[in-house]
C-alpha cells in the first residue's frame, strides 16, 4: 500500500478543503513551520484508517474545527496494482458517519463493508502502524496495547515459520501455564495471594505469634510484679526497724542543738560589730571637725593675700586703659583724613572714566547702526529667494520622476532587445543600395527595429516593417504614460524642465540659507535686540557739554592707589588702637572685678572662722582628743575579730538540721507509700495467678510450631515452582532467539550507520529494544538521551517496515517531527538511512525544521487549497 494524495475538509484549522498531492513511492518531505497543520494531517490519517466512521470519541472530536462542522478525510493510494480512493466523514450525531471506497473511479464499498475492507487492508498488524511504523511528534516509545504486542509477535512468528519450535511445543506452554496457575493460586507479584493457602497459613502464624507474644508479656509482667513486691517488703522492713528510727531521730536532735548555739553566737557578733561602727563614727566625726577648722584658717590666710594682689593689678590696669584711650583718639583722626583723601581721588578717576565711556559708546553706536542697515538691506533679497524656493520641485518628487524615466529607459531597452533586427550583405559587383527610413543602409551591421520602419529597394519596391505586438512594447507605453502623467501633475512639459526647476530651487535655497546666516551673524538675537542695544547706549544724540581737560587717567589711578594705601594703613592702625584700647578696658574691668571678688572671699572666710585666736585654740583641743578615740576603735575591732574567728558555720548548721529533718520526714512518707503500693501489687498478682497464663503460653507455643512448619513447606513449594518456571523460561528463551533473527538482520545495518560498533538487545517477549551497547558502555533504553532514543525508535520502525514489506504487507512509514533532538552530525546519517530505505519503502516525513531538512532530498510536498471534488 502506498499513499498518493491526502485531502482534509473541516479538520481543525482546515475549514476550507486542503490537499497534499504528488506523494511519491519513496521518500517524501512535507516541511512547514509550526502550527501549519502537519500533526493535523497525521491525526486525520490515523482516524481514517483506525477509527470507525460512526465513532465520535475523544480523538475524533479533537479533529472538529472550533467553528463547527463535520470532519472529512480522504486519501488516494495504490494497492496490489490498483488505484483506490478512501473517504470518511465523522459527525457528532450517533451512527451518522460515512465511509466510502472507490477502485479505479468506481464505488467499491461503503458503510460497514468499507470498514471491513479497511481492516483487512491494514491487518495484520491491526494497530501496528501507530505503534510500529507511525511515529508521532515528541514520542519515542512503542504502543504497548495488547493487540499491538500480539501483532509484533505474530509478525515475527510468521516470518520465522517455526512457531512450534520457537515456543518449545504446546506441551511446554501447557506446563508453564500449569506452573503459573499453581503459583498464582498461592502468590502474586507483591506476595501471598489473598484467600490462598499460603496467605491463610501466614495469617495463622502471625495470629499465633501475636498471641504468644501477648502471653509471654503477661508471664513476664507476673514475674516482674513478684520481684517488685519482694523488693518493697525488704525496703519496708529496713525503714521500719527500731534502731534505724532511733538513729534518725538522734541525728535530728543533735542538728537542732548545734543550730541554736550558732544562732546565739551570731547575735554576739552583731553586737560587737555595732559597737565597732559607733566608735569609728565618733572618731571620723572628730577628724572631720579638725579638717574643717584647719581649712577655714587656711582659706582666711589665702583670701587676705589675694586681696592685696588684686588691688595692685586693679591700679595698674586703670593706668594702661587711660593710655590706650589717648592712642585711639589719635588714630581716629589720622583715619578720617585718609578717608577724605581717597574720596577726592575716586571722584577724579570717575570723571575720567565717564569721559572714556562716552567716547566708546559713540563708536559702538556707529558700529551697530551699520549692522542694522545691512540687516534691513538683506530683507528684500530673502523674500525673493523664499518665493523661488516655493516655486521649485523638491528632491522626492524629482526622484519619483527619475525612477519613472528609468523605467521608460529600461522598458525601451527591453523592447529593443526583444525586437526584430535587420542586417544586409550586398552581392559582389552590385551597385544598388537599400534605404531604411530614407537613409542608405550599409552592410556589416545589425539594426534593431522596435518601432518598425520602411525599407526602400530602389527601382523595385518599398517594404514596410511593422513592429511586433509584444509585452515589451506594452511596457514601454505604460512607462511613458506614467511619466507623462507625473509630469503633467507637477505642471512640467518635460523631465528637463523639472530638473531645471529643481536646480533653481536648490540655488534659491542656498542663497536663502546664506542670507539667513548673514542676518544671524549681524543680529544673533534678532533685529529688535539690535535696535534695543543701540537705544541702550549712554549719551544718545544729545550734545555733550564742554568740560575742562582732565589729567591723564593713569596718573589719577596712581594717586587713588596711593591714597587707598594710606587709608589702609590708617585703618589698620585704627583697628589696632581699638583692639588695644578694648583690651586695656577689659583688663581694667577684670582687675576691678577680681579685687571686689577678693574682698567678698575675705568677708566669707572671716564670717566662717570668727576670731582667729579662738579658732586656733579650738583646733588644738580637737587634735588632743583624737588618741583616745583611736584607742576605743582599736579595742572594738579586736573584740569583733575575736568573736568572728570563734563563730560556728551557721549556714552549715542550718543545712545539717534541714537534712536530718528531711530524712525523718522522707522515711515516714516512704513507709506510707510502700504500704499503699504493696496493697496494689497483691491485688494485681492475685488477678494474674487466677488466669493460668503460663499454661496457656505453653499451649499456644505448640500450635505456633505446627503452623510455622506448614508455612515453611508452602514457601518451599513456591520456591520450587518459581525455579522450575525460570528453568523452563530460560530454555524457551533460547528457542525464541531464533525468531528475532529477521528483525536483527534488518535493524543491525541501520544502527551501524550511526554507531559503527553498536549492539542492541531486543526483548524476546515484547519484540522491542531494551538495551544499547556502544563499546564497553551498556545503557538501558530509559537511560539514553532524548536524541538517542528518537534515533533508535526511528531505526526500529524502519526495520519493522522492511519486514512487513518482505511479507507482502507494506505500509507507509510516517514520521511527524520525529527528529527534534537529533544533532546536525547524526541527522545527516539519518537522512542517508531514510534515503536508502526509501528504495523499498514509502516514507512520509513531516517537519517544522525547514532549514535542517532542506538536505533530506526526496519528493517535496506542500499543503495547498484543494479543487472541488464530487
C-alpha positions in Angstrom: 0.0 0.0 0.0 1.4 3.4 -1.0 -0.3 6.8 -0.5 -0.5 9.2 -3.4 -2.8 12.1 -2.1 -4.4 13.3 1.2 -7.4 15.7 1.4 -8.9 17.3 4.5 -12.1 19.4 5.0 -13.4 20.8 8.3 -10.4 19.3 10.1 -9.2 21.6 12.9 -7.7 24.7 11.2 -8.5 23.4 7.7 -12.2 24.5 7.4 -11.8 25.0 3.7 -10.6 21.9 1.7 -6.8 21.4 1.5 -4.8 18.7 -0.1 -1.3 17.1 -0.2 -0.8 15.6 -3.7 2.1 14.2 -5.7 3.2 11.8 -2.9 5.8 9.6 -4.4 6.6 5.9 -3.8 9.9 6.6 -1.9 11.0 9.4 0.4 8.5 12.3 0.7 9.1 15.5 2.8 6.4 18.0 4.0 8.4 20.8 5.6 6.4 23.7 7.1 6.5 26.0 10.1 4.8 25.1 13.4 1.0 25.4 13.6 0.9 24.8 9.8 -1.1 21.6 10.1 1.4 18.7 9.8 0.3 17.0 13.0 -3.3 17.6 12.0 -2.7 15.5 8.8 -1.1 12.8 10.9 -4.1 12.6 13.3 -6.5 12.7 10.3 -4.8 9.7 8.7 -4.9 7.8 12.0 -8.7 8.5 12.2 -9.3 7.4 8.6 -7.5 4.1 8.9 -8.2 3.1 12.6 -11.5 4.9 13.6 -14.9 3.7 12.6 -16.8 6.4 10.7 -19.6 6.1 13.3 -17.2 6.9 16.1 -17.3 10.3 17.9 -14.7 9.5 20.7 -12.2 12.0 22.2 -9.7 11.6 19.3 -12.3 12.1 16.6 -13.9 15.1 18.5 -10.4 16.7 18.6 -10.5 16.9 14.7 -13.6 19.1 14.6 -12.8 22.8 14.0 -13.8 25.5 16.5 -16.4 26.9 14.1 -18.2 23.6 14.0 -18.7 21.2 11.1 -18.1 17.5 10.3 -14.5 16.5 9.7 -13.9 14.8 6.3 -10.7 12.9 5.5 -9.8 11.4 2.1 -6.8 9.6 0.8 -5.7 8.1 -2.6 -3.4 5.1 -2.6 -2.2 2.2 -4.7 -2.5 -1.4 -3.6 -1.8 -4.6 -5.5 -1.6 -2.7 -8.8 -4.9 -0.8 -8.4 -5.7 2.8 -7.5 -8.1 3.4 -4.6 -9.8 6.5 -3.1 -11.0 6.2 0.5 -13.2 8.9 2.1 -14.6 9.1 5.6 -16.7 11.8 7.3 -17.4 11.9 11.0 -20.3 13.6 12.8 -21.4 14.0 16.4 -24.8 12.6 15.5 -24.5 8.9 16.7 -24.1 6.4 13.8 -24.3 9.1 11.0 -20.7 9.0 9.8 -19.9 7.7 6.3 -17.2 5.6 4.8 -16.8 5.0 1.0 -14.1 3.3 -1.1 -13.6 3.7 -4.9 -11.4 1.5 -7.1 -10.3 3.0 -10.4 -13.1 5.6 -10.0 -15.9 3.1 -9.4 -17.6 2.9 -5.9 -16.4 -0.3 -4.4 -17.6 -0.3 -0.8 -19.4 1.9 1.7 -20.6 2.0 5.3 -19.7 -1.3 7.2 -18.4 -3.0 4.1 -15.9 -0.2 3.7 -14.8 -0.5 7.3 -14.3 -4.3 6.9 -12.2 -3.7 3.7 -10.1 -1.2 5.6 -9.4 -3.6 8.5 -8.4 -6.3 6.0 -6.1 -3.8 4.3 -4.1 -2.9 7.5 -4.3 -6.3 9.2 -2.0 -7.7 10.5 -0.7 -5.9 12.5 -4.0 -4.3 13.5 -2.8 -1.2 15.4 0.7 -1.7 14.0 1.3 1.5 12.0 0.6 3.6 15.1 2.8 1.7 17.4 5.2 0.1 15.0 5.6 2.4 11.9 4.0 5.8 12.6 6.0 8.0 14.9 4.1 10.9 16.5 5.6 14.2 17.3 7.6 14.1 20.6 7.1 10.3 21.2 9.9 7.8 21.1 8.3 4.7 22.7 6.0 2.0 21.1 2.4 1.4 21.7 2.0 -1.3 24.5 -1.6 -2.2 23.8 -2.2 -6.0 23.9 -3.3 -6.2 20.3 -0.1 -4.3 19.2 2.1 -6.6 21.2 0.4 -9.6 19.7 0.8 -8.1 16.2 4.6 -7.9 16.7 4.7 -11.4 18.0 2.5 -12.8 15.1 4.7 -10.9 12.6 7.9 -12.4 13.9 6.4 -15.9 14.2 5.0 -15.8 10.7 8.4 -14.6 9.4 10.3 -17.4 11.1 8.0 -20.2 10.1 9.0 -22.2 13.2 6.3 -21.2 15.7 6.1 -24.6 17.3 9.9 -24.9 17.6 10.2 -21.4 18.9 7.6 -21.8 21.7 9.0 -25.2 22.7 5.9 -27.0 21.8 2.3 -26.8 23.1 3.2 -29.3 25.9 5.8 -26.8 27.3 3.3 -24.0 27.1 0.7 -26.0 28.9 3.2 -27.0 31.6 4.2 -23.3 32.0 0.6 -22.3 32.3 0.0 -25.0 34.9 3.1 -23.8 36.8 1.9 -20.2 36.6 -1.6 -21.3 37.7 -0.2 -23.0 40.8 1.9 -20.0 41.6 -1.0 -17.6 41.0 -3.1 -19.7 43.4 -0.6 -19.0 46.2 1.3 -15.8 45.4 1.2 -12.6 43.4 4.0 -10.2 42.4 3.6 -8.4 45.7 3.4 -11.5 48.0 1.0 -14.2 49.1 -2.4 -14.2 47.3 -5.3 -13.2 49.5 -7.5 -16.2 50.3 -4.9 -18.7 49.1 -3.4 -21.5 51.3 -0.1 -19.6 51.8 -1.9 -16.4 52.8 -4.1 -18.4 55.3 -1.1 -20.2 56.9 0.8 -16.9 57.1 -2.2 -15.3 58.7 -2.4 -18.2 61.3 1.3 -17.9 62.0 1.0 -14.2 62.5 -2.0 -14.6 64.8 -0.4 -17.3 66.9 2.8 -15.3 67.1 0.9 -12.3 68.3 -1.0 -14.4 70.9 2.3 -16.0 72.1 3.9 -12.6 72.4 1.0 -11.3 74.4 1.0 -14.3 76.8 4.8 -14.1 77.1 4.4 -10.5 78.1 1.7 -11.4 80.7 4.0 -14.0 82.2 6.9 -11.5 82.3 4.6 -9.0 83.9 3.6 -11.5 86.7 7.2 -12.3 87.4 8.1 -8.6 87.5 5.2 -8.0 89.9 6.5 -10.7 92.3 10.1 -9.4 92.1 8.8 -5.8 92.8 6.8 -6.9 95.9 9.8 -8.7 97.3 11.9 -5.6 97.0 9.3 -3.4 98.5 8.8 -5.7 101.5 12.6 -5.7 102.1 12.6 -1.9 101.9 9.7 -1.6 104.3 11.4 -3.8 106.9 14.6 -1.7 106.7 12.8 1.6 107.1 10.6 0.5 110.0 13.4 -1.1 112.1 13.5 0.5 115.7 17.3 1.1 115.7 17.0 2.9 112.3 14.2 5.1 113.5 16.1 6.0 116.8 19.3 6.8 114.8 17.4 9.2 112.5 15.7 11.0 115.5 19.1 11.3 117.3 20.7 12.9 114.3 17.9 15.4 114.1 18.2 16.4 117.8 21.9 17.0 117.6 21.5 19.1 114.5 18.8 21.3 116.2 21.1 21.9 119.3 24.0 22.9 117.1 21.8 25.3 115.1 20.6 27.1 118.3 24.2 27.6 119.6 25.2 29.0 116.2 22.3 31.5 116.2 23.2 32.7 119.7 26.9 33.3 118.7 25.7 35.2 115.7 23.8 37.7 117.9 27.0 38.4 119.9 28.9 39.1 116.7 26.3 41.5 115.6 26.5 43.5 118.9 30.3 43.7 118.6 30.0 44.9 115.0 27.6 47.7 116.1 30.0 48.9 118.9 32.8 49.0 116.3 30.7 51.0 113.9 29.8 53.6 116.7 33.5 54.0 117.7 34.6 54.5 114.1 31.7 57.0 113.6 32.8 59.1 116.6 36.5 59.1 115.6 35.7 60.0 112.0 33.4 62.9 113.1 36.2 64.3 115.3 38.7 64.1 112.4 36.2 65.9 110.1 35.8 68.7 112.5 39.6 69.1 112.8 39.9 69.2 109.0 37.1 71.8 108.6 38.7 74.1 111.2 42.1 73.9 109.6 40.6 74.6 106.2 38.9 77.7 107.4 42.2 79.1 108.8 43.9 78.4 105.5 41.0 80.0 103.5 41.3 83.2 105.6 45.0 83.4 105.0 44.6 82.9 101.2 41.8 85.5 101.0 43.9 88.1 102.7 46.9 87.6 100.4 44.7 87.5 97.3 43.0 90.8 98.2 46.4 92.6 98.4 47.5 91.3 94.9 44.1 92.2 93.3 44.4 95.8 94.4 47.8 96.2 92.8 46.6 94.7 89.5 43.5 97.0 89.5 45.6 100.2 89.8 48.0 99.1 87.0 45.2 98.2 84.6 43.4 101.6 85.1 46.6 103.4 84.1 47.1 101.3 80.9 43.4 101.9 79.9 43.9 105.7 80.0 47.0 105.5 77.8 45.2 103.3 75.2 42.2 105.7 75.0 44.6 108.6 74.1 46.2 106.5 71.4 42.8 105.5 69.9 41.8 109.2 69.6 44.9 110.0 67.6 44.4 107.0 65.3 40.8 108.0 64.6 41.9 111.5 63.5 44.5 110.1 61.1 42.0 107.6 59.6 39.4 110.4 59.0 41.9 112.4 57.0 42.9 109.3 54.9 39.3 108.6 54.0 38.8 112.2 52.8 41.9 111.9 50.6 40.6 108.6 49.0 37.2 110.2 48.3 38.7 113.1 46.4 40.9 110.7 44.3 38.0 108.4 43.4 35.9 111.4 42.1 38.8 112.4 39.8 39.1 108.8 38.4 35.3 108.5 37.9 35.2 111.7 35.9 38.0 110.3 33.6 36.1 107.0 33.2 32.9 108.8 32.3 34.7 110.7 29.5 36.2 107.5 28.1 32.8 105.6 28.3 31.1 108.4 26.3 33.7 108.1 23.6 33.4 104.2 23.5 29.5 104.5 23.4 29.7 106.7 20.3 31.9 104.2 18.5 29.6 101.3 19.4 26.6 103.2 18.2 28.2 103.7 14.8 29.0 100.0 14.5 25.6 98.8 15.5 23.9 101.3 13.1 25.9 99.9 10.2 24.9 96.3 11.1 21.2 97.3 11.3 21.4 98.9 7.8 23.0 95.7 6.4 20.3 93.6 8.1 17.5 95.7 6.6 19.2 95.6 3.1 19.0 91.7 3.1 15.3 91.5 3.8 14.1 92.1 0.2 16.6 89.6 -1.2 15.5 86.9 1.3 11.8 87.4 0.4 12.6 86.9 -3.3 14.6 83.7 -2.5 11.8 82.3 -0.4 9.3 82.8 -3.3 11.7 81.0 -5.7 12.1 78.1 -3.2 8.3 77.6 -3.0 8.0 77.5 -6.8 10.6 74.7 -7.4 10.2 70.9 -7.2 11.6 69.0 -4.2 14.1 66.1 -4.3 11.5 63.4 -3.5 9.2 64.5 -6.4 12.2 64.7 -8.8 13.4 61.2 -7.6 10.0 59.8 -8.5 10.2 61.4 -11.9 13.7 60.0 -12.4 12.5 56.5 -11.3 9.7 56.7 -13.9 12.2 57.9 -16.6 14.5 55.0 -15.7 11.5 52.7 -16.1 10.9 54.1 -19.6 14.5 53.6 -20.5 14.6 50.0 -19.2 11.3 49.2 -21.0 12.7 50.7 -24.2 15.9 48.6 -23.8 13.8 45.5 -23.2 11.7 46.3 -26.3 14.8 46.9 -28.4 16.3 43.6 -27.1 13.2 41.7 -28.0 12.5 43.5 -31.3 13.3 42.2 -34.7 16.7 43.2 -36.1 17.8 43.8 -39.7 21.2 43.3 -41.4 22.2 43.2 -45.0 25.0 41.8 -47.1 25.3 43.1 -50.7 26.2 40.8 -53.6 29.6 41.4 -55.1 29.5 43.8 -58.0 26.1 45.2 -57.2 25.6 49.0 -57.2 22.1 49.3 -55.8 21.9 50.2 -52.1 18.8 49.8 -49.9 17.4 52.8 -48.0 15.9 52.4 -44.4 13.7 55.3 -43.4 15.2 57.4 -46.1 18.8 56.7 -45.3 21.2 54.4 -47.1 21.5 51.1 -45.3 25.2 49.9 -45.3 26.2 46.4 -44.8 28.2 45.0 -41.9 25.9 45.9 -39.0 22.6 44.9 -37.3 19.9 47.4 -36.6 17.0 46.7 -34.2 13.6 47.9 -35.3 11.4 48.1 -32.2 9.1 50.6 -33.9 9.2 49.1 -37.4 10.3 51.1 -40.4 10.3 51.5 -44.3 12.9 49.6 -46.3 13.2 51.0 -49.9 14.6 48.9 -52.7 15.4 51.4 -55.4 13.6 50.7 -58.7 11.7 47.8 -57.1 9.5 48.4 -54.1 9.1 49.9 -50.6 8.8 47.4 -47.8 7.0 48.5 -44.6 8.3 46.7 -41.4 5.7 46.6 -38.7 6.7 46.3 -35.1 5.7 43.0 -33.4 3.0 43.2 -30.7 4.8 42.2 -27.5 4.7 42.6 -23.8 7.8 44.8 -24.0 6.1 47.3 -26.3 3.2 47.5 -23.9 5.6 48.0 -21.0 7.2 51.0 -22.9 3.8 52.5 -23.4 2.8 52.1 -19.8 6.1 53.5 -18.6 5.8 56.6 -20.9 2.2 57.2 -19.9 3.1 57.0 -16.2 6.0 59.5 -16.8 3.8 61.9 -18.8 1.0 61.7 -16.1 3.5 62.5 -13.3 5.0 65.5 -15.3 1.5 66.8 -16.1 0.5 66.6 -12.3 3.6 68.7 -11.5 2.8 71.1 -14.4 6.0 70.3 -16.4 6.2 69.5 -20.0 9.5 67.6 -20.0 11.8 65.9 -17.5 14.5 68.5 -18.3 12.1 71.3 -17.2 11.5 69.5 -13.9 15.3 69.1 -13.4 15.9 72.8 -14.2 13.1 73.8 -11.7 14.7 71.6 -9.1 18.2 73.2 -9.7 16.6 76.7 -9.5 15.0 75.7 -6.2 18.4 74.3 -4.9 20.1 77.6 -5.9 17.4 79.7 -4.2 17.6 77.5 -1.1 21.4 78.0 -0.9 21.0 81.8 -1.3 18.3 81.8 1.3 20.4 79.9 3.8 23.4 82.2 3.1 21.3 85.3 3.6 19.7 84.0 6.8 23.2 83.0 8.1 24.4 86.6 7.3 21.4 88.1 9.2 22.1 85.8 12.2 25.7 87.0 12.2 24.6 90.6 12.0 21.9 90.2 14.7 22.3 86.9 16.6 19.3 87.8 18.8 17.1 89.4 16.1 16.6 92.9 14.8 14.6 94.1 17.8 17.5 93.2 20.1 19.9 95.1 17.8 17.7 98.2 17.9 17.4 97.9 21.7 21.2 97.6 22.1 21.6 100.9 20.1 18.9 102.6 22.3 20.6 101.3 25.5 23.9 103.0 24.7 24.5 106.1 27.0 24.5 109.6 25.6 22.3 109.2 22.6 22.3 112.1 20.2 22.3 114.8 23.0 25.3 117.2 22.7 27.9 116.8 25.4 28.6 119.9 27.4 32.2 121.3 27.2 34.4 120.5 30.1 38.0 121.2 31.2 40.5 118.7 30.2 41.3 116.1 32.9 44.7 114.9 33.9 45.8 111.6 32.5 43.7 108.6 33.8 46.9 106.6 34.7 48.1 109.5 36.9 44.8 109.8 38.6 44.6 106.0 39.2 48.1 106.1 40.7 47.1 108.9 43.0 44.0 106.9 44.0 46.1 103.8 44.7 48.5 105.9 46.9 45.5 107.4 48.8 43.9 104.0 49.3 47.2 102.6 50.6 47.4 105.5 53.1 43.8 104.8 54.1 44.6 101.1 54.5 47.5 101.9 56.8 45.4 104.4 58.8 42.5 101.9 59.1 44.9 99.2 60.3 46.4 101.5 62.9 42.9 102.5 64.0 41.8 98.8 64.3 44.9 98.0 66.3 44.4 101.0 68.6 40.8 99.9 69.1 41.8 96.4 70.0 44.4 97.7 72.4 42.0 100.1 74.0 39.3 97.4 74.3 41.8 95.0 75.7 43.0 97.6 78.3 39.4 98.4 79.3 38.6 94.7 79.7 41.8 94.2 81.8 40.8 97.2 83.9 37.3 95.9 84.4 38.6 92.4 85.1 41.1 93.7 87.7 38.4 95.7 89.4 36.0 92.7 89.5 38.9 90.5 90.8 39.5 93.0 93.6 35.9 93.0 94.6 35.7 89.2 94.5 38.8 89.0 96.7 37.1 91.4 99.2 34.0 89.2 99.2 36.1 86.0 99.7 37.8 87.6 102.7 34.5 88.6 104.2 33.2 85.0 103.8 36.3 83.5 105.3 36.2 85.9 108.3 32.5 85.1 108.9 33.2 81.3 108.8 36.3 81.4 111.0 35.3 84.1 113.6 38.1 85.2 115.9 41.3 83.8 114.6 42.8 83.2 118.0 39.8 81.4 119.3 39.7 79.2 116.2 43.3 78.3 116.7 42.7 77.3 120.3 39.6 75.1 119.4 41.7 73.3 116.7 44.4 72.4 119.3 41.7 70.9 121.7 40.2 68.8 119.0 43.5 67.3 118.0 44.2 66.5 121.6 41.1 64.2 121.9 41.9 62.1 118.8 44.3 59.5 120.6 41.5 58.4 123.0 39.1 57.9 120.1 41.6 55.9 118.2 42.1 53.6 121.2 38.4 53.0 121.5 38.2 52.0 117.8 41.1 49.6 118.2 39.6 47.8 121.2 36.2 47.4 119.4 37.8 46.0 116.3 39.8 43.4 118.3 36.6 42.2 120.0 34.8 41.9 116.7 37.7 39.9 115.2 37.8 37.5 118.2 34.0 36.7 118.0 34.2 36.4 114.2 37.0 33.9 114.4 35.2 31.8 117.0 31.8 31.8 115.2 30.5 28.4 114.0 29.2 27.9 110.4 25.6 29.0 110.7 24.6 28.0 107.1 26.2 24.6 107.6 24.3 24.1 110.8 21.0 25.1 109.1 21.7 22.7 106.2 22.6 19.8 108.6 19.4 20.4 110.6 17.3 20.6 107.4 18.8 17.4 106.0 18.2 15.5 109.3 14.6 16.6 109.4 14.0 15.7 105.8 15.4 12.2 106.3 13.0 11.6 109.2 10.0 13.0 107.1 11.0 11.1 104.0 11.2 7.8 105.9 7.7 8.3 107.2 6.4 9.3 103.8 8.1 6.3 102.1 6.6 3.9 104.7 3.2 5.2 103.8 3.8 4.8 100.0 5.1 1.3 100.5 2.0 0.2 102.4 -0.2 1.6 99.6 1.9 0.1 96.8 2.1 -3.4 98.4 -1.7 -3.4 98.6 -2.0 -2.7 94.9 0.7 -5.3 94.0 -1.1 -8.0 96.0 -4.3 -7.3 94.0 -2.5 -7.5 90.6 -0.6 -10.7 91.5 -3.9 -12.3 92.6 -5.5 -11.3 89.2 -2.7 -12.8 87.1 -2.5 -16.0 89.1 -6.2 -16.7 88.6 -5.9 -16.8 84.7 -3.2 -19.5 84.4 -1.2 -17.6 81.8 1.8 -19.8 82.0 -0.2 -23.0 81.0 -1.9 -21.0 78.1 1.5 -19.8 76.8 2.8 -23.4 76.6 -0.3 -24.5 74.5 0.0 -21.5 72.1 3.7 -22.2 71.6 3.0 -25.8 70.4 0.3 -24.6 68.0 2.6 -22.0 66.5 5.3 -24.6 65.8 2.8 -26.7 63.8 1.7 -23.6 61.7 5.3 -22.5 61.1 6.2 -26.0 59.8 3.2 -25.7 57.4 4.3 -22.2 56.3 7.9 -23.4 55.6 6.5 -26.3 53.4 4.4 -23.9 51.3 7.3 -21.5 50.9 9.5 -24.4 49.7 6.8 -25.3 47.2 6.5 -21.7 45.9 10.3 -21.5 45.5 10.4 -24.9 43.7 7.7 -23.8 41.3 9.4 -20.5 40.6 12.8 -22.2 40.0 11.1 -24.7 37.6 9.4 -21.8 35.8 12.7 -19.9 35.4 14.4 -23.0 34.0 11.6 -23.6 31.5 11.6 -19.8 30.6 15.4 -20.0 30.0 15.0 -23.0 27.8 12.2 -21.3 25.9 14.2 -18.0 25.6 17.0 -19.9 23.8 14.5 -21.0 21.2 12.8 -17.6 21.0 16.1 -16.0 20.0 15.7 -17.8 16.6 12.7 -15.8 15.5 14.4 -12.5 16.4 17.0 -13.1 13.7 15.0 -11.5 10.9 14.4 -8.3 12.9 18.1 -8.1 14.0 19.2 -8.7 10.4 17.2 -5.6 9.3 18.0 -3.5 12.4 21.8 -4.0 12.8 22.8 -2.4 9.5 20.7 0.6 10.2 22.2 1.0 13.7 25.8 0.7 12.3 25.2 3.8 10.2 25.0 5.9 13.4 27.1 3.8 15.8 29.6 1.6 14.0 30.2 -0.7 17.0 26.7 -0.6 18.5 24.8 -3.7 19.6 21.2 -3.6 20.6 19.4 -6.2 22.8 15.7 -6.9 21.9 13.3 -8.3 24.4 12.0 -11.6 23.0 8.6 -11.3 24.6 7.8 -7.7 23.6 9.9 -7.7 20.5 11.2 -4.3 21.4 14.7 -2.9 22.1 15.7 -2.9 25.8 19.4 -2.1 25.9 22.0 -0.4 23.7 25.7 -1.3 23.9 28.3 1.0 22.4 31.9 -0.1 23.1 32.2 -1.0 26.8 29.2 1.0 27.8 25.8 -0.7 28.2 22.8 1.5 28.8 19.1 0.8 29.4 16.7 2.4 26.9 15.3 4.7 29.6 18.9 6.0 30.4 19.6 7.2 26.8 19.4 10.8 25.8 16.2 12.1 24.1 18.1 12.3 20.8 19.4 8.8 21.0 16.0 7.4 22.0 14.3 9.1 19.0 17.1 7.8 16.6 16.7 4.3 17.9 12.9 4.5 17.7 13.2 5.5 14.0 15.6 2.7 13.2 13.4 0.0 14.8 10.3 1.3 12.9 12.3 1.2 9.6 13.3 -2.4 10.4 9.7 -3.4 11.1 8.6 -1.7 7.9 11.1 -3.7 5.8 9.9 -6.9 7.5 6.3 -6.0 6.6 7.3 -5.2 3.1 9.0 -8.5 2.6 5.9 -10.3 4.0 3.8 -8.6 1.3 2.1 -6.2 3.9 3.9 -3.0 3.0 2.6 0.1 4.9 3.9 3.7 4.6 6.2 4.9 7.4 5.0 8.3 8.6 7.3 10.5 10.8 5.8 13.6 12.4 8.7 15.8 13.6 10.4 12.7 14.8 13.9 14.1 15.0 13.5 17.1 17.2 16.5 16.3 19.5 19.0 15.0 16.8 22.2 17.0 16.3 23.5 18.1 12.9 26.1 15.3 12.5 23.7 12.4 13.2 20.8 13.9 11.2 23.0 13.6 8.1 23.5 9.9 8.8 19.7 9.5 9.4 19.0 11.3 6.1 21.2 8.8 4.3 19.4 5.9 6.1 16.0 7.2 5.1 17.1 7.8 1.5 18.4 4.2 1.3 15.3 2.6 2.9 13.1 4.7 0.5 14.2 2.5 -2.3 11.9 -0.3 -0.9 9.5 1.7 1.3 7.2 4.7 1.1 8.3 7.2 3.8 6.5 10.4 4.7 8.4 12.9 6.8 6.6 15.9 8.4 9.0 18.5 9.8 9.0 22.1 11.0 12.8 22.3 10.8 12.8 23.7 7.2 16.4 24.7 7.2 17.7 21.4 8.7 15.6 19.2 6.5 16.5 21.1 3.3 19.2 18.5 2.6 16.9 15.4 3.1 16.0 15.2 -0.5 13.1 13.2 -1.8 9.8 14.4 -3.1 8.8 17.8 -1.7 5.2 18.1 -0.6 3.0 21.1 0.3 -0.4 21.7 1.8 -2.5 23.6 -0.8 -6.1 24.6 -1.2 -8.0 21.6 -2.8 -10.0 21.6 -6.0 -13.7 20.9 -5.6 -14.5 17.2 -6.0 -17.8 15.3 -6.2 
